[in-house]
Amino acid sequence: MNFKNPLYSLLFSTSLLLTVSCSKQEKTAEGVIKINKNGIPVMQPLQEPLPKLSPSFINDKKYGVSMFFEKTWSEKNDNVSFLVAKNGQIIYENYMGYANKQKDEKITKDTPLHIASVSKMLTATAVLMLIDAKKIKLEQKVNTIIDSFPYPDVTIQTLLNHRSGMKNYAYFTYENNNWDTKKLLTNQDIIKVMVEKEIPLETKTDTHFSYCNTNYAVLALIIEKITGLSYPEAMKEMIFTPLGMTHTYVCDFEKDKHHIVPSYKGNNVEIGTDYLDGIYGDKNIYSTPRDLLKFDVARYAPFFLNPELLKKVYQGYSYEAKGLRNYGLGVRIIEFEKGEPFFYHNGWWHGNTSSMITLRKEKVTIITLSNKYTKKTYQTKKIASLFGDYPFKMNESGEE
C-alpha cells in the first residue's frame, strides 16, 4: 500500500480509527452485532440506504397523506407531530400546536414529546438485543435475574408478549393503601410492593393475554441488572446515541420534571403529574418522529437481530380468544384473513397520545404524537391503505 497517496492514507487512518474505537464484534449468520467497550450490544444504523423513491411516487403519496392530515388535524385546536416515510425517506411531515401553551412555545420537528406506550417498542428492542448477544435468554425465568421476584413461572418472553398474568402496578399500588401516593413510585418499589403485600397473579402465567404495564416496568429492571446501567443510561448507550437520536431521552422525573413538555386535556387545561410518573420501560421516553424514524429504519439492517429471533418478534402468541388482534414481542399485530399483517403500537399517558406504525413489507413508517388528549392519533392507521392492501374503514378508531 502506498501510504504517500492521500487516499490510501485516509483509508488507513479511518480503518485504524474504527479498529480502536469499535469494540468487540460478534458475528451472526447475517451480519455483525456490535458490542461496546462495556460489553453491551449497541444498535447500528442501516449501512446501505433503502432504494430511493421516485419524485412521482413521493408526490402521489404526499398528496394523499396531506389530504388526510388536513382533514383530520386543525391548526387552531390541535397539538401534533406527524411523519410518514417509506424506505427511510420522509414523504410528508407536519408539526403544529403548543409544546408549552403558557410559555407560548410551539411544537417543532425537534420537540421531544412523551411517546407513552410506544416506549415499549424501544424497551423490547433493548431486551432483544441482550438476548441476541447471549446475555440472557428469551425463555429465562425472571427470578433468576431479579432475586426477589415473586412469580416463579414468569419468563422474559411472557413479559414481552403480555402473558405473565401479573396485575397492573397502577392498580395494586393504589388499592388497600399499598403505596403512599404522595411519594413517587419507582420500578424497584413495584417489586417491593409485590413481595411485601403478597400481590397475587391475576391469571396463571402464559395462559392468557392481558396488556399490562407492569411487564415492561420489570423488563426495564432486567435491562438495568444485565447492563449495570440505569435504564435511561442503557437506552442512551444501546439505542439513542448510536442511531443519532439526539432529541430522545428517558425522563428522569426528579431531574427533568420542570423541563418536560406538559400535556393537556382537550380543553387546553394542563394535566399535572402524579406518583406514577417515575416509572419507565412501559412509558416515559420522550422523542420526535424524525428520531423514531431512525430507530425504525435501523431495524431493517440484516445484522439487527438474528433471523430466528426477529421472526419471533413479529408473530402472535395469544390465540386463546378469537379475533384479528394479537401481540408479538413488543409490538401489536392485526392478522387479517388475507394479506400482510399490520404492525403497530399505540400509547396514552395523561394527555399524551402516540401511534407508531411499521409496515414491514412496504417499509413504511407512520408516526403520530400529541401532547393534547385526542383519539385522532389512532386514526393514523387509515394511511396504511395508501401503501398496501390494508382494509381499514374511514370510521374506524384505534385504542391504546
C-alpha positions in Angstrom: 0.0 0.0 0.0 1.3 3.4 -0.9 0.9 5.5 2.3 2.1 8.6 0.5 -1.0 8.5 -1.6 -3.6 10.7 0.3 -6.4 8.3 -0.5 -4.6 5.3 1.0 -3.6 7.4 4.0 -7.2 8.4 4.6 -8.4 4.8 4.2 -5.7 3.5 6.6 -6.4 6.2 9.2 -10.2 5.5 9.0 -9.6 1.8 9.4 -7.3 2.3 12.3 -9.8 4.6 14.0 -12.6 2.1 13.6 -10.3 -0.7 15.0 -9.5 1.4 18.0 -12.9 3.0 18.7 -15.0 -0.1 17.8 -15.2 -2.6 20.4 -15.7 -6.3 20.2 -17.9 -7.5 17.4 -19.7 -10.9 17.4 -20.6 -12.5 14.1 -24.0 -13.8 13.3 -25.3 -15.6 10.2 -26.5 -12.3 8.7 -24.0 -9.7 9.9 -22.3 -8.3 13.0 -23.6 -7.4 16.4 -21.6 -4.5 17.8 -20.6 -4.9 21.4 -19.2 -1.7 23.0 -16.3 -1.4 25.4 -18.6 -2.1 28.3 -19.7 -5.4 26.8 -23.1 -4.1 25.9 -24.7 -4.6 22.5 -25.4 -1.4 20.6 -27.8 -0.8 17.7 -26.3 0.3 14.4 -27.8 2.4 11.6 -28.6 0.7 8.3 -25.3 0.6 6.4 -26.8 0.8 2.9 -29.8 3.1 2.2 -33.0 1.5 1.0 -34.0 2.1 -2.6 -34.6 5.7 -3.5 -38.1 6.8 -4.1 -39.1 8.4 -7.4 -40.3 12.0 -7.4 -43.6 10.9 -8.9 -44.2 8.3 -6.2 -43.4 10.9 -3.5 -45.7 13.5 -5.0 -48.5 11.0 -5.4 -48.3 9.7 -1.8 -47.7 13.1 -0.4 -50.9 14.4 -1.8 -52.9 11.5 -0.3 -51.2 11.9 3.1 -51.5 15.7 3.2 -55.2 15.5 2.4 -55.7 13.0 5.3 -53.8 15.3 7.7 -55.6 18.5 6.7 -58.9 16.7 7.1 -58.0 15.3 10.5 -56.0 17.9 12.3 -56.7 21.5 12.9 -54.0 24.2 13.4 -56.4 26.1 15.6 -57.2 23.3 18.0 -54.6 20.5 17.9 -51.1 19.8 19.1 -49.4 17.2 16.9 -46.1 15.9 15.5 -46.7 13.8 12.4 -44.5 12.0 9.9 -44.9 9.5 7.0 -41.9 7.9 5.4 -41.0 5.0 3.1 -37.6 3.4 2.8 -36.5 5.9 5.4 -37.3 8.8 3.2 -39.8 11.3 4.5 -42.8 11.8 2.3 -44.7 14.2 4.5 -44.4 15.7 7.9 -46.2 18.4 9.9 -45.8 20.0 13.3 -48.4 22.2 14.9 -49.7 23.5 18.2 -48.1 24.1 21.5 -45.3 22.4 23.3 -46.0 24.7 26.2 -49.0 27.0 25.9 -48.2 29.0 29.0 -44.7 29.9 27.6 -46.0 30.2 24.0 -43.6 27.5 22.8 -44.6 25.8 19.6 -44.1 22.2 18.6 -41.3 21.8 16.0 -39.5 18.8 14.4 -37.1 18.9 17.3 -39.6 18.9 20.2 -39.5 15.7 22.2 -43.0 14.6 23.2 -43.9 11.8 25.6 -44.4 8.7 23.4 -46.3 6.8 26.1 -46.6 3.1 25.4 -44.7 3.4 22.1 -41.8 3.3 24.6 -42.5 -0.5 24.8 -41.2 -1.0 21.3 -37.8 0.5 22.3 -37.7 -1.3 25.7 -38.4 -4.6 23.9 -35.7 -3.9 21.4 -33.1 -3.4 24.1 -34.1 -6.7 25.7 -34.0 -8.5 22.4 -30.5 -7.1 21.7 -29.4 -8.5 25.0 -30.9 -11.9 24.1 -29.2 -11.8 20.7 -25.9 -11.1 22.4 -26.5 -14.1 24.6 -26.6 -12.0 27.8 -30.0 -13.5 28.7 -32.4 -16.0 27.2 -35.9 -15.4 25.9 -37.3 -18.4 27.9 -35.3 -17.4 31.1 -37.2 -17.2 34.3 -37.2 -13.6 35.7 -36.4 -14.8 39.2 -33.0 -16.0 38.0 -32.2 -12.3 37.3 -34.2 -10.4 39.9 -33.7 -12.4 43.1 -36.8 -11.2 45.0 -39.1 -11.5 42.0 -42.1 -13.4 43.5 -43.6 -15.2 40.5 -41.5 -18.3 39.6 -43.1 -19.1 36.2 -42.8 -15.7 34.6 -40.2 -15.6 31.8 -38.8 -12.8 29.8 -40.9 -13.9 26.9 -44.1 -13.7 28.9 -43.2 -10.2 29.9 -42.6 -9.2 26.3 -45.8 -10.7 25.0 -48.0 -9.7 28.0 -48.7 -13.3 29.1 -47.1 -13.1 32.6 -50.5 -12.9 34.3 -49.3 -10.0 36.6 -51.6 -7.2 37.8 -51.1 -3.6 36.7 -49.0 -1.7 39.1 -51.2 1.4 38.7 -54.0 -0.6 40.4 -52.2 -2.8 43.0 -50.1 0.1 44.4 -53.3 2.2 44.8 -55.5 -0.5 46.2 -55.6 -1.1 50.0 -53.2 1.8 50.5 -50.4 -0.5 49.4 -48.4 2.6 48.5 -48.3 6.2 49.8 -49.4 8.0 46.7 -47.8 11.2 47.9 -44.5 9.5 47.3 -43.0 8.9 43.8 -43.2 5.2 42.9 -40.1 3.7 41.3 -39.6 0.5 39.3 -37.8 -1.0 42.3 -40.7 -0.1 44.5 -43.1 -2.1 42.3 -41.1 -5.3 43.2 -41.0 -4.3 46.8 -44.8 -3.9 47.0 -45.4 -7.2 45.1 -43.3 -9.0 47.7 -44.3 -7.2 50.9 -48.0 -7.1 50.1 -48.0 -10.5 48.6 -49.8 -9.4 45.4 -51.2 -12.4 43.6 -51.2 -13.0 39.9 -54.3 -12.0 38.1 -54.2 -15.1 35.8 -51.9 -18.2 35.6 -48.8 -17.4 33.7 -48.8 -18.0 29.9 -52.5 -18.9 29.7 -54.0 -15.5 28.8 -53.1 -12.3 27.1 -53.5 -9.3 29.3 -51.9 -6.0 28.3 -50.1 -4.8 31.4 -47.6 -2.0 32.0 -46.0 -4.0 34.9 -44.4 -6.3 32.3 -42.4 -3.6 30.8 -41.5 -1.9 34.1 -40.0 -5.3 35.1 -38.2 -5.5 31.7 -36.5 -2.1 32.4 -35.2 -3.6 35.7 -33.8 -6.6 33.8 -32.0 -4.2 31.4 -30.5 -2.4 34.4 -29.4 -5.7 36.0 -27.8 -7.1 32.9 -26.1 -3.9 31.7 -25.1 -2.5 35.1 -26.5 0.8 33.9 -29.7 2.7 34.8 -32.5 2.3 32.3 -32.1 5.9 31.0 -28.3 5.4 30.6 -28.7 1.9 29.0 -31.2 3.1 26.4 -29.0 6.1 25.6 -25.9 3.8 25.2 -27.6 1.0 23.3 -30.0 2.8 21.0 -30.3 6.6 21.2 -26.6 7.7 20.8 -25.5 5.1 18.1 -28.6 5.9 16.0 -28.2 9.7 16.3 -31.5 10.1 18.1 -30.3 13.4 19.5 -33.8 14.6 20.7 -34.7 11.4 22.5 -34.3 10.6 26.2 -35.8 8.7 29.1 -37.4 11.1 31.6 -35.5 11.1 34.9 -38.5 12.5 36.7 -36.8 14.3 39.7 -34.2 15.8 37.3 -36.5 16.5 34.3 -39.9 17.3 35.7 -39.5 21.1 35.3 -38.3 20.7 31.7 -40.5 18.1 30.1 -43.2 19.1 27.6 -46.5 19.2 29.6 -49.7 17.5 28.4 -53.2 18.9 28.1 -56.8 17.9 28.3 -58.9 18.6 25.2 -60.0 21.9 26.6 -56.3 23.1 27.0 -56.2 22.6 30.7 -52.7 21.4 31.7 -52.5 17.9 33.2 -50.2 17.6 36.2 -48.0 14.7 37.2 -48.6 12.1 39.8 -46.9 9.3 41.8 -46.7 7.0 38.7 -44.6 9.4 36.6 -41.3 8.0 37.7 -41.9 4.5 36.2 -40.1 3.8 33.0 -39.9 0.9 30.5 -43.6 0.9 29.8 -43.6 4.7 29.1 -41.5 7.8 29.9 -39.5 8.1 26.7 -39.6 11.5 25.0 -38.9 11.6 21.3 -39.6 13.1 17.9 -41.0 11.5 14.7 -37.6 12.0 13.0 -35.8 10.2 15.8 -38.3 7.4 15.8 -37.9 7.0 12.1 -34.1 6.5 12.6 -35.0 3.7 15.1 -37.5 2.0 12.7 -35.2 2.1 9.7 -32.3 0.6 11.7 -34.5 -2.4 12.4 -34.2 -3.4 8.7 -30.5 -3.9 9.0 -29.6 -7.6 8.3 -27.4 -7.5 11.5 -30.1 -6.1 13.8 -31.2 -9.4 15.2 -30.6 -13.0 14.1 -33.3 -14.2 11.7 -34.8 -16.7 14.1 -35.2 -14.2 16.9 -36.5 -11.5 14.5 -39.2 -13.9 13.3 -40.4 -14.4 16.9 -40.8 -10.6 17.3 -43.4 -10.4 14.6 -45.5 -13.4 15.4 -48.6 -13.6 17.5 -48.6 -15.5 20.8 -52.2 -15.3 22.0 -54.8 -17.4 20.2 -57.0 -18.5 23.2 -59.6 -16.0 22.1 -60.8 -15.5 18.5 -60.1 -12.2 16.8 -57.7 -10.4 14.4 -55.7 -8.6 17.1 -52.6 -10.1 18.6 -49.3 -9.2 20.3 -45.7 -10.2 19.4 -42.6 -9.2 21.3 -43.1 -5.5 21.9 -45.4 -4.9 19.0 -49.2 -5.0 18.4 -50.4 -7.1 15.4 -53.6 -7.2 13.4 -53.6 -10.5 11.4 -56.1 -10.3 8.6 -57.6 -13.4 6.9 -55.8 -12.3 3.7 -52.8 -10.1 3.1 -49.9 -8.8 5.2 -50.2 -8.5 9.0 -50.3 -4.9 10.3 -47.6 -4.0 12.9 -48.0 -1.0 15.2 -48.1 0.3 18.8 -50.3 3.0 20.3 -49.9 4.8 23.5 -51.7 7.0 26.0 -50.4 8.6 29.2 -52.1 11.7 30.8 -52.9 13.9 27.8 -50.2 12.3 25.6 -51.2 10.0 22.8 -49.0 8.2 20.3 -49.0 5.9 17.4 -46.2 4.2 15.6 -46.9 2.0 12.6 -44.3 0.0 10.8 -45.4 -1.7 7.5 -42.7 -4.2 7.2 -43.4 -5.4 3.7 -43.7 -1.9 2.3 -41.0 -0.4 4.6 -43.4 2.4 5.5 -43.2 4.3 8.8 -46.1 6.3 10.1 -45.7 8.2 13.4 -48.2 10.5 15.2 -47.5 12.1 18.6 -49.7 14.6 20.5 -49.5 16.2 24.0 -53.1 17.3 23.9 -55.6 14.4 24.5 -57.3 13.2 21.4 -58.3 9.9 19.8 -57.4 11.3 16.4 -53.9 10.0 16.9 -55.1 6.5 16.5 -56.9 7.2 13.2 -53.5 7.4 11.5 -53.6 3.7 10.6 -56.0 4.6 7.7 -53.0 5.9 5.9 -51.7 2.4 5.5 -54.2 1.8 2.7 -52.3 4.3 0.6 -49.3 1.9 0.6 -50.7 -1.6 0.8 -53.8 -3.7 0.9 -54.9 -2.9 4.5 -58.7 -3.0 4.9 -59.3 0.0 7.3 -62.6 1.9 7.1 -62.8 5.6 7.4 -64.9 5.5 10.5 -62.6 3.1 12.3 -60.9 4.3 15.5 -57.9 3.0 17.5 -57.1 2.2 21.0 -54.2 2.4 23.5 
